Amino acid sequence: MSAPSETPSRTTGTAQAGTAPSAAAPRMTGRQKLVLALLLGAQFMIAVDFSILNVALPVVGEGLGFSLPDLQWIATAFALAAAGFTLLFGRVADLVGRKRLFVGGMVVLGLSSALGGLANSPEVLLAARVLQGLATAAVTPAGLALLTTAFKEGPLRERALGLNGALMSAGFTAGAILGGLLTDLLSWRWAFFVNVPVAALVVALAPAVITDSRPADRPRLDVPGAVTVTGGLLLLVYGLTQAGATGWTTPTTLAALLAGVALLIGFWFVEKRATAPLVPVRILKRRSVIWGNAAGLIAFVTETSLVFLLTLYLQEVLGYSPLATGLAFGVLGVGTVIGGTLGGRAVGRFGNRTTIVAGGVVQAVATLSLVALGTSGLWIWLLLAATFVGGIGNMLVIVGFMVTATSGLPDEEQGLATGLATMTQQVGITLGIPVMSAVATARMSGLGDSGPQAVLSGVSLAILVNSALVLAGALLAAVFLRPRRARPERP
């Protein structure tokens, strides 16, 4: 099978740019549309869960008696479970059946959401958040694997992944808006309860709609590999979240990060010797997997952290309320939906590499323009325009990343491929905010001030770093996703 970074006519069967297609574009069957709607609905709900509590955290803490330093654990408990167990569950989906794991994960998500809405103590709420994270770690890779196996490699899969990316990104934005509305109009508890009927509907329909896929031969689970990679990811994510809360040089942060890196290095050596590895080393050596996931990591690190930086700007510099801040990001959500719908077509017409590079350049330029933001309320128009354009570019990168990272692999390894891609996504979401927060905080500390002008200075520097990181990711994709030239045969 040819590498996914080759020309579109090889990888997707679609026409080259500037030429007429040789055949009519394939259409989805009615069943495929139903499968797509069900899986996209579940993924949208998962995305909403990532952000729906963000604007409600102070209210939740006050209602249940969280201390201010402990408030971060409402988000951290979810992130630890979601990122730490994603790769393991991605492989488990290949072994026990993607449909079974998907439905089981949705059941746990619905029940844990009900538990969170009924919580009357910090301990119960944190337990619910951990269960939500575990359910997310199961549902996301299993759902993506069901999606990629329902649509064969080519235009239909690219279109499906584009819509999936668009709805997931829109879900992050919708979560912030919905969280603000539910908290203001009803109660923070409805940020949990809203999941229950959606989960129940998916669980009721999935058995009849989704066709399961699993490999014919199911090897035993690689326990040493599972322990090292899960432990390494848990420690790495914990270290990253602690860095954002207490700093990068504290003993707890350094110990967690070093131990996490050591376990992940150990995982590599365990996999090289395993008879049935959790992640075959040959897959980790594929350029499409390595650099596709690298592009995806940068895309998620930069866009999620940019939302954090602009939240500081809107609230601390311009004086916006949490609800008004969430509504301002609605324009970003529209941009990501447009980018997602265009992404599949761009991949089919121009190829994965070109789509990733072009999207990265657009995102980098749009982000760089935000360095000009000032203290006047009129700068909101630049913010809205730049986030709209940057959202389109970011989603082009994400769709290109998803297609690249899951192409060229057989159906029996799609759970593994989507597990790796989902792990990249969740680690990126977790990594971005501590890194950019550290940059902005260091600048404000250097100025010895915490007023609006100092916040603006710190945010501007972090935005500049963010833009440079996006551009670096585009350059890496341009160099390392270039198709290899065929070697000339010797006479």
C-alpha positions as a printed NumPy array, in Angstrom:
array([[  0.   ,   0.   ,   0.   ],
       [  1.42 ,   3.398,  -0.881],
       [  2.406,   5.927,   1.75 ],
       [ -0.308,   8.404,   2.697],
       [  1.861,  11.4  ,   1.947],
       [  2.076,  10.631,  -1.742],
       [  0.114,  12.402,  -4.436],
       [ -3.665,  12.403,  -4.153],
       [ -4.197,  10.217,  -7.172],
       [ -2.267,   7.425,  -5.508],
       [ -3.696,   7.662,  -2.039],
       [ -7.282,   8.597,  -2.612],
       [ -8.174,   7.806,  -6.155],
       [ -9.308,  11.383,  -6.735],
       [ -8.176,  13.591,  -9.55 ],
       [ -5.026,  15.676,  -9.536],
       [ -5.47 ,  19.41 ,  -9.021],
       [ -6.483,  21.1  , -12.225],
       [ -7.714,  17.954, -14.01 ],
       [-11.218,  16.622, -14.445],
       [-12.117,  13.588, -12.323],
       [-12.217,  10.334, -14.21 ],
       [-15.26 ,   9.072, -12.381],
       [-18.061,  10.471, -10.285],
       [-17.179,  11.035,  -6.634],
       [-18.371,   8.133,  -4.464],
       [-21.482,   8.71 ,  -2.372],
       [-22.285,   7.524,   1.128],
       [-24.981,   4.908,   1.485],
       [-27.925,   5.549,   3.772],
       [-26.447,   3.208,   6.377],
       [-23.082,   4.96 ,   6.226],
       [-24.796,   8.296,   6.814],
       [-26.561,   6.857,   9.859],
       [-23.33 ,   5.382,  11.224],
       [-21.579,   8.711,  10.633],
       [-24.308,  10.701,  12.402],
       [-24.223,   8.385,  15.43 ],
       [-20.438,   8.368,  15.773],
       [-20.126,  12.11 ,  15.187],
       [-22.793,  12.77 ,  17.8  ],
       [-20.811,  10.758,  20.344],
       [-17.531,  12.5  ,  19.462],
       [-19.206,  15.921,  19.667],
       [-20.467,  15.1  ,  23.132],
       [-16.958,  14.006,  24.186],
       [-15.511,  17.295,  22.911],
       [-18.148,  19.301,  24.792],
       [-17.134,  17.511,  27.995],
       [-13.563,  18.789,  27.682],
       [-14.596,  22.424,  28.015],
       [-18.105,  22.591,  29.46 ],
       [-16.907,  22.938,  33.056],
       [-14.11 ,  25.452,  32.414],
       [-16.175,  28.607,  32.87 ],
       [-18.113,  27.008,  35.75 ],
       [-15.116,  25.923,  37.871],
       [-15.363,  28.787,  40.423],
       [-19.083,  28.133,  40.89 ],
       [-18.545,  24.378,  41.264],
       [-15.776,  24.956,  43.784],
       [-17.94 ,  27.286,  45.845],
       [-20.887,  24.896,  45.752],
       [-18.975,  21.806,  46.884],
       [-16.323,  23.377,  49.089],
       [-13.204,  23.04 ,  46.927],
       [-10.26 ,  25.145,  48.073],
       [ -8.806,  27.422,  45.4  ],
       [ -5.586,  25.357,  44.927],
       [ -7.636,  22.14 ,  44.628],
       [ -9.974,  23.547,  41.978],
       [ -7.62 ,  22.5  ,  39.173],
       [ -8.21 ,  18.834,  40.047],
       [-11.704,  19.01 ,  38.534],
       [ -9.994,  19.381,  35.142],
       [ -6.847,  17.41 ,  35.987],
       [ -8.695,  14.272,  37.152],
       [-10.437,  14.098,  33.781],
       [ -7.265,  14.832,  31.776],
       [ -5.175,  12.215,  33.609],
       [ -7.613,   9.389,  32.919],
       [ -8.453,  10.495,  29.371],
       [ -4.856,  10.891,  28.174],
       [ -3.265,   8.15 ,  30.276],
       [ -5.507,   5.277,  29.18 ],
       [ -6.266,   6.231,  25.566],
       [ -3.502,   4.205,  23.93 ],
       [ -4.284,   1.137,  26.052],
       [ -7.998,   1.289,  25.229],
       [ -7.193,   1.877,  21.552],
       [ -5.444,  -1.503,  21.488],
       [ -8.094,  -3.158,  23.67 ],
       [-10.657,  -2.08 ,  21.053],
       [ -8.722,  -4.084,  18.457],
       [ -8.688,  -7.138,  20.702],
       [-12.193,  -7.306,  22.193],
       [-14.188,  -5.472,  19.518],
       [-14.563,  -1.745,  18.835],
       [-18.361,  -1.783,  19.021],
       [-18.38 ,  -3.485,  22.417],
       [-15.864,  -1.025,  23.88 ],
       [-17.639,   1.952,  22.314],
       [-21.043,   1.021,  23.736],
       [-19.562,   0.11 ,  27.128],
       [-17.713,   3.426,  27.257],
       [-20.891,   5.357,  26.465],
       [-22.696,   3.539,  29.286],
       [-19.944,   4.541,  31.732],
       [-19.992,   8.111,  30.397],
       [-23.733,   8.423,  30.95 ],
       [-23.603,   6.956,  34.471],
       [-20.567,   9.006,  35.518],
       [-22.224,  12.183,  34.213],
       [-25.284,  11.443,  36.343],
       [-22.972,  10.841,  39.328],
       [-21.239,  14.172,  38.749],
       [-24.532,  16.027,  38.555],
       [-25.672,  14.487,  41.848],
       [-22.314,  14.944,  43.642],
       [-22.504,  16.412,  47.128],
       [-18.786,  16.393,  47.992],
       [-15.446,  17.023,  46.272],
       [-14.558,  13.315,  46.494],
       [-17.685,  12.192,  44.625],
       [-17.233,  14.839,  41.944],
       [-13.591,  13.872,  41.383],
       [-14.543,  10.192,  41.161],
       [-17.129,  11.105,  38.52 ],
       [-14.515,  13.095,  36.574],
       [-12.083,  10.155,  36.624],
       [-14.819,   7.847,  35.316],
       [-15.696,  10.392,  32.623],
       [-12.032,  10.472,  31.611],
       [-11.827,   6.675,  31.44 ],
       [-15.01 ,   6.564,  29.356],
       [-13.537,   9.182,  27.015],
       [-10.328,   7.123,  26.702],
       [-12.459,   4.151,  25.593],
       [-15.053,   5.869,  23.396],
       [-12.805,   8.183,  21.379],
       [-10.362,   5.671,  19.808],
       [-13.052,   2.985,  19.482],
       [-15.383,   5.46 ,  17.761],
       [-12.646,   6.671,  15.415],
       [-11.694,   3.072,  14.567],
       [-15.34 ,   2.276,  13.777],
       [-15.398,   5.398,  11.592],
       [-12.238,   4.538,   9.638],
       [-13.297,   0.93 ,   9.095],
       [-16.822,   1.968,   8.007],
       [-15.276,   4.119,   5.255],
       [-12.477,   2.663,   3.165],
       [ -9.339,   4.694,   2.62 ],
       [-10.092,   7.395,   0.079],
       [-12.495,  10.336,  -0.45 ],
       [-15.303,   9.038,   1.78 ],
       [-12.972,   8.451,   4.732],
       [-11.398,  11.87 ,   4.221],
       [-14.835,  13.49 ,   4.196],
       [-15.877,  11.591,   7.325],
       [-12.672,  12.507,   9.181],
       [-13.095,  16.127,   8.113],
       [-16.61 ,  16.252,   9.556],
       [-15.392,  14.466,  12.678],
       [-12.633,  17.029,  13.195],
       [-14.99 ,  19.927,  12.559],
       [-17.57 ,  18.716,  15.062],
       [-14.957,  17.879,  17.703],
       [-13.425,  21.344,  17.43 ],
       [-16.869,  22.946,  17.4  ],
       [-17.636,  20.874,  20.489],
       [-14.843,  22.558,  22.433],
       [-16.304,  25.959,  21.599],
       [-19.887,  24.838,  22.18 ],
       [-18.848,  23.435,  25.555],
       [-17.599,  26.824,  26.729],
       [-20.782,  28.576,  25.57 ],
       [-23.099,  25.859,  26.866],
       [-21.291,  25.73 ,  30.206],
       [-21.78 ,  29.454,  30.685],
       [-25.449,  29.342,  29.694],
       [-26.316,  26.334,  31.87 ],
       [-24.467,  27.739,  34.875],
       [-26.091,  31.173,  34.579],
       [-29.622,  29.991,  33.77 ],
       [-29.918,  26.692,  35.689],
       [-27.043,  25.206,  37.676],
       [-23.525,  23.879,  37.089],
       [-24.997,  20.399,  37.67 ],
       [-26.654,  20.579,  34.261],
       [-23.192,  20.624,  32.693],
       [-23.167,  16.941,  33.751],
       [-26.841,  16.072,  33.331],
       [-26.919,  17.219,  29.685],
       [-24.773,  14.189,  28.776],
       [-27.166,  11.582,  30.146],
       [-29.913,  11.608,  27.459],
       [-27.341,  11.84 ,  24.642],
       [-25.433,   8.836,  26.004],
       [-28.667,   6.882,  26.443],
       [-29.698,   7.575,  22.834],
       [-26.309,   6.464,  21.464],
       [-26.363,   3.265,  23.567],
       [-29.896,   2.472,  22.368],
       [-29.114,   2.967,  18.659],
       [-25.515,   1.718,  18.372],
       [-26.165,  -2.061,  18.508],
       [-28.525,  -1.91 ,  15.521],
       [-26.659,   0.72 ,  13.483],
       [-22.944,  -0.054,  13.887],
       [-21.285,  -3.1  ,  12.371],
       [-18.439,  -4.347,  14.533],
       [-14.939,  -4.923,  13.21 ],
       [-12.158,  -6.878,  14.848],
       [ -9.109,  -8.836,  13.694],
       [ -9.554, -12.55 ,  13.006],
       [ -6.622, -13.455,  15.271],
       [ -6.686, -11.804,  18.675],
       [ -3.294, -11.929,  20.409],
       [ -2.898, -11.66 ,  24.163],
       [ -2.665,  -8.188,  25.638],
       [  0.89 ,  -6.954,  26.108],
       [  0.736,  -6.37 ,  29.891],
       [  4.296,  -5.002,  30.383],
       [  3.764,  -2.609,  27.485],
       [  0.367,  -1.556,  28.851],
       [  1.815,  -0.885,  32.32 ],
       [  4.802,   1.141,  31.094],
       [  2.944,   3.289,  28.537],
       [ -0.063,   3.938,  30.796],
       [  2.15 ,   4.745,  33.778],
       [  4.389,   6.935,  31.637],
       [  1.479,   8.888,  30.179],
       [ -0.176,   9.315,  33.583],
       [  3.032,  10.697,  35.105],
       [  3.731,  12.898,  32.082],
       [  0.247,  14.428,  32.076],
       [  0.352,  14.849,  35.86 ],
       [  3.712,  16.599,  35.587],
       [  2.395,  18.916,  32.877],
       [ -0.681,  19.89 ,  34.88 ],
       [  1.448,  20.431,  38.015],
       [  3.784,  22.63 ,  35.988],
       [  0.866,  24.884,  35.122],
       [ -0.225,  25.059,  38.772],
       [  3.056,  25.178,  40.746],
       [  5.809,  25.84 ,  38.194],
       [  8.233,  23.798,  36.097],
       [ 11.051,  23.583,  38.658],
       [  9.208,  22.245,  41.715],
       [ 10.341,  18.788,  42.912],
       [  6.917,  17.218,  42.272],
       [  6.781,  18.485,  38.704],
       [ 10.338,  17.447,  37.855],
       [  9.98 ,  14.014,  39.455],
       [  6.724,  13.28 ,  37.611],
       [  8.067,  14.447,  34.241],
       [ 11.366,  12.538,  34.56 ],
       [  9.622,   9.355,  35.726],
       [  7.084,   9.646,  32.906],
       [  9.801,  10.052,  30.268],
       [ 11.765,   7.12 ,  31.764],
       [  8.72 ,   4.832,  31.589],
       [  7.982,   5.844,  27.994],
       [ 11.593,   5.094,  27.029],
       [ 11.215,   1.763,  28.818],
       [  8.028,   1.155,  26.821],
       [ 10.019,   1.421,  23.567],
       [ 12.436,  -1.314,  24.681],
       [  9.606,  -3.502,  26.009],
       [  7.85 ,  -3.303,  22.635],
       [ 11.014,  -4.246,  20.741],
       [ 11.138,  -7.562,  22.623],
       [  7.419,  -8.347,  22.975],
       [  5.944, -11.224,  20.946],
       [  2.549,  -9.464,  20.728],
       [  3.419,  -5.769,  21.32 ],
       [  0.837,  -3.202,  22.326],
       [  2.317,  -0.914,  19.653],
       [  4.517,  -2.695,  17.087],
       [  7.795,  -0.806,  16.667],
       [  7.415,  -1.002,  12.875],
       [  4.336,   1.233,  13.166],
       [  6.156,   3.747,  15.349],
       [  8.878,   3.913,  12.677],
       [  6.455,   4.843,   9.878],
       [  6.979,   8.415,   8.716],
       [  3.252,   8.927,   8.317],
       [  2.636,   7.9  ,  11.929],
       [  5.57 ,   9.841,  13.427],
       [  5.213,  13.105,  11.54 ],
       [  1.448,  12.951,  11.141],
       [  1.1  ,  12.744,  14.911],
       [  3.782,  15.434,  15.377],
       [  1.734,  17.817,  13.21 ],
       [ -1.409,  16.921,  15.15 ],
       [  0.327,  17.457,  18.505],
       [  1.421,  20.962,  17.503],
       [ -2.052,  21.774,  16.16 ],
       [ -3.739,  20.854,  19.45 ],
       [ -1.024,  22.422,  21.641],
       [ -1.282,  25.758,  19.871],
       [ -5.024,  26.167,  19.323],
       [ -6.179,  25.087,  22.799],
       [ -3.511,  27.225,  24.478],
       [ -4.442,  30.178,  22.236],
       [ -8.003,  29.962,  23.557],
       [ -6.566,  30.105,  27.093],
       [ -4.406,  33.143,  26.257],
       [ -7.279,  34.985,  24.59 ],
       [ -9.511,  34.18 ,  27.57 ],
       [ -6.97 ,  36.019,  29.767],
       [ -6.976,  38.911,  27.31 ],
       [-10.753,  39.186,  27.073],
       [-11.391,  38.934,  30.809],
       [ -8.325,  40.6  ,  32.349],
       [ -7.659,  43.304,  29.734],
       [-11.032,  44.025,  28.119],
       [-13.148,  43.068,  31.161],
       [-15.436,  40.508,  29.461],
       [-17.617,  38.186,  31.548],
       [-17.153,  34.382,  31.266],
       [-20.338,  34.087,  29.195],
       [-19.335,  36.926,  26.866],
       [-15.904,  35.307,  26.494],
       [-17.498,  32.007,  25.502],
       [-19.715,  33.758,  22.967],
       [-16.707,  35.541,  21.447],
       [-15.158,  32.142,  20.747],
       [-18.251,  31.192,  18.757],
       [-16.58 ,  32.79 ,  15.723],
       [-13.638,  30.433,  16.185],
       [-16.114,  27.551,  16.27 ],
       [-17.611,  28.636,  12.949],
       [-14.116,  28.771,  11.444],
       [-13.292,  25.262,  12.615],
       [-16.534,  23.861,  11.186],
       [-15.728,  25.442,   7.818],
       [-12.157,  24.16 ,   8.007],
       [-13.367,  20.666,   8.811],
       [-15.775,  20.554,   5.893],
       [-13.057,  21.838,   3.553],
       [-10.36 ,  19.592,   5.016],
       [-11.485,  16.322,   3.458],
       [-11.807,  17.938,   0.04 ],
       [ -8.388,  19.593,   0.39 ],
       [ -6.741,  16.27 ,   1.265],
       [ -8.406,  14.569,  -1.701],
       [ -7.417,  17.318,  -4.126],
       [ -3.962,  18.367,  -2.911],
       [ -2.764,  15.545,  -0.63 ],
       [ -2.121,  15.257,   3.112],
       [  1.218,  17.063,   3.177],
       [  0.068,  20.114,   1.232],
       [ -3.098,  20.406,   3.342],
       [ -1.127,  20.266,   6.612],
       [  1.472,  22.784,   5.426],
       [ -1.071,  25.231,   3.984],
       [ -3.27 ,  24.997,   7.085],
       [ -0.279,  25.545,   9.357],
       [  0.855,  28.639,   7.452],
       [ -2.666,  30.125,   7.538],
       [ -2.94 ,  29.436,  11.279],
       [  0.536,  30.869,  11.964],
       [ -0.157,  34.13 ,  10.088],
       [ -3.581,  34.576,  11.707],
       [ -2.109,  33.939,  15.158],
       [  0.788,  36.328,  14.551],
       [ -1.657,  39.162,  13.776],
       [ -2.97 ,  38.883,  17.349],
       [  0.328,  40.283,  18.656],
       [ -1.102,  43.689,  17.67 ],
       [ -3.961,  43.45 ,  20.231],
       [ -4.274,  46.469,  22.529],
       [ -6.33 ,  47.664,  25.488],
       [ -9.097,  49.31 ,  23.458],
       [-12.371,  47.439,  23.068],
       [-12.169,  47.937,  19.291],
       [ -9.45 ,  45.272,  19.094],
       [-12.174,  42.646,  19.512],
       [-12.734,  42.869,  15.744],
       [ -9.16 ,  41.802,  15.037],
       [ -9.549,  38.957,  17.528],
       [-12.746,  37.725,  15.878],
       [-11.317,  37.889,  12.348],
       [ -8.   ,  36.25 ,  13.304],
       [ -9.572,  33.413,  15.286],
       [-12.013,  32.717,  12.445],
       [ -9.229,  32.447,   9.847],
       [ -6.895,  30.653,  12.252],
       [ -9.643,  28.159,  13.086],
       [ -9.955,  27.248,   9.414],
       [ -6.194,  26.734,   9.137],
       [ -5.99 ,  24.722,  12.353],
       [ -8.741,  22.385,  11.231],
       [ -7.036,  21.794,   7.877],
       [ -3.983,  20.641,   9.847],
       [ -6.067,  18.395,  12.105],
       [ -7.909,  16.723,   9.224],
       [ -4.622,  16.222,   7.383],
       [ -3.099,  14.769,  10.543],
       [ -5.98 ,  12.345,  11.091],
       [ -5.905,  11.094,   7.49 ],
       [ -2.11 ,  10.759,   7.526],
       [ -1.935,   8.981,  10.874],
       [ -4.606,   6.401,   9.964],
       [ -3.753,   5.749,   6.31 ],
       [ -1.75 ,   2.854,   4.97 ],
       [ -2.666,   0.541,   7.861],
       [ -4.97 ,  -2.52 ,   7.699],
       [ -8.366,  -2.523,   9.412],
       [ -7.1  ,  -4.767,  12.23 ],
       [ -4.693,  -2.002,  13.297],
       [ -7.085,   0.938,  13.004],
       [ -7.863,   0.86 ,  16.741],
       [ -4.155,   1.199,  17.426],
       [ -3.748,   4.009,  14.866],
       [ -6.729,   5.949,  16.184],
       [ -5.549,   5.303,  19.753],
       [ -2.215,   6.921,  18.91 ],
       [ -3.983,   9.833,  17.205],
       [ -6.351,  10.311,  20.14 ],
       [ -3.447,  10.15 ,  22.608],
       [ -1.711,  12.855,  20.558],
       [ -4.851,  14.986,  20.718],
       [ -5.328,  14.677,  24.455],
       [ -1.668,  15.141,  25.371],
       [ -1.627,  18.217,  23.122],
       [ -4.676,  19.675,  24.844],
       [ -3.046,  19.054,  28.236],
       [  0.424,  20.286,  27.235],
       [ -0.527,  23.562,  25.577],
       [ -1.94 ,  25.537,  28.488],
       [  0.931,  24.92 ,  30.986],
       [  3.557,  25.8  ,  28.36 ],
       [  1.921,  29.036,  27.187],
       [  0.898,  29.951,  30.728],
       [  4.547,  29.636,  31.791],
       [  5.647,  31.952,  28.946],
       [  3.025,  34.587,  29.781],
       [  3.634,  34.349,  33.549],
       [  7.411,  34.687,  33.136],
       [  6.921,  37.896,  31.15 ],
       [  4.512,  39.317,  33.754],
       [  6.866,  38.375,  36.592],
       [  9.708,  40.135,  34.794],
       [  7.617,  43.288,  34.631],
       [  6.754,  43.007,  38.331],
       [  3.103,  43.816,  37.684],
       [ -0.2  ,  41.978,  37.341],
       [ -2.337,  44.751,  35.878],
       [ -4.031,  44.755,  32.463],
       [ -0.951,  46.152,  30.68 ],
       [  1.286,  43.425,  32.15 ],
       [ -1.246,  40.734,  31.25 ],
       [ -1.355,  42.076,  27.704],
       [  2.438,  42.008,  27.481],
       [  2.603,  38.408,  28.72 ],
       [ -0.201,  37.284,  26.412],
       [  1.446,  38.993,  23.411],
       [  4.761,  37.201,  23.997],
       [  3.017,  33.838,  24.392],
       [  1.029,  34.461,  21.184],
       [  4.308,  35.153,  19.351],
       [  5.756,  31.846,  20.631],
       [  2.507,  30.101,  19.672],
       [  2.716,  31.396,  16.097],
       [  6.374,  30.364,  15.776],
       [  5.508,  26.864,  16.987],
       [  2.744,  26.51 ,  14.376],
       [  5.102,  27.622,  11.625],
       [  7.763,  25.165,  12.823],
       [  5.2  ,  22.354,  12.656],
       [  4.302,  23.3  ,   9.073],
       [  7.976,  23.28 ,   8.075],
       [  8.51 ,  19.854,   9.676],
       [  5.53 ,  18.462,   7.776],
       [  6.82 ,  19.982,   4.527],
       [ 10.201,  18.275,   4.973],
       [  9.374,  14.907,   6.527],
       [  6.041,  14.094,   4.873],
       [  7.528,  14.55 ,   1.417],
       [  6.971,  11.366,  -0.633],
       [ 10.065,   9.28 ,  -1.125],
       [ 11.376,   9.015,  -4.634],
       [ 11.474,   5.564,  -6.116],
       [ 15.003,   4.249,  -6.401],
       [ 16.115,   3.586, -10.001],
       [ 16.524,  -0.063, -10.786],
       [ 20.048,  -1.229, -11.432],
       [ 20.674,  -2.778, -14.868]])
